[in-house]
Amino acid sequence: CSGLPSLNLSNFHTAKVTDMGDMFSDCSGLTSLNLSSFNTANVTDMGFMFWNCSSLTSLDLSNFNTANVTDMSSMFGGCSGLTSLDLSSFNTAEVVVMDYMFNGCLRLTTIYVSDDFSPDTGTNGSGMFWGCWKLNNGNVSYSENNIGIEMAKCETGYFTKSNLTPYVKWNADTKVLTFKVAHYIEGNEGEWKFNEGAKDPGWSIDEVKNYCTKVVFTSSFNHAKPTSCYSWFYCFSNLTTIQGIENLNTEE
């Protein structure tokens, strides 16, 4: 589907899917993908999933549960338009193949990961960072002599440690409001931290209240413990779906 300019997959039900290999392969016309509503708990294969998505500049994988994934080979190969990747939600405990995972990501400068991205010593990862000429985490810069899985770490490799923060993200295109714990970059494109006490949240604005149709609590959000849920969905008159409510920890 090389001519496809956009995709709204906010209503895809993927809870039973086990194979996402090649799912978006050669979708070279896509400029952004928001997959924050995907349930990937049962997926084992993500090989070549975004292969040659060369126009992608934005990719939201904040809800990806990769605890059962065994194959990530060439997963982002040829994504030459991406400048950063937030893989904070990735758990690589079961992955055995990561060969050429970021192959040809020519503009990629930063890859954010948590401590759960820690490949086993037996994991295959040859050519993992081939052609990632601009990778630089402030400590280590790209070297064509070091492109294998041995560089898949933070302090002495190419990864950057995630600034994991609970926050809320609004997507005006898909009309989805997502609650997640991920690498947080404060901006003006619909990102808010939590409200405290009896104060309206930052997303309590007409643009969100009048148009939001779906709320997603990602699996990462179960690590968050908000102290207030005051007015979170007040007057959300078009809201029809709340996904992942079990990830809302209200103990505090």
Salt bridges, closest charged atoms under 4 A:
ASP60 OD2 - LYS180 NZ 3.38
ASP115 OD1 - LYS161 NZ 3.25
GLU191 OE2 - LYS169 NZ 2.70
GLU251 OE2 - LYS225 NZ 3.00
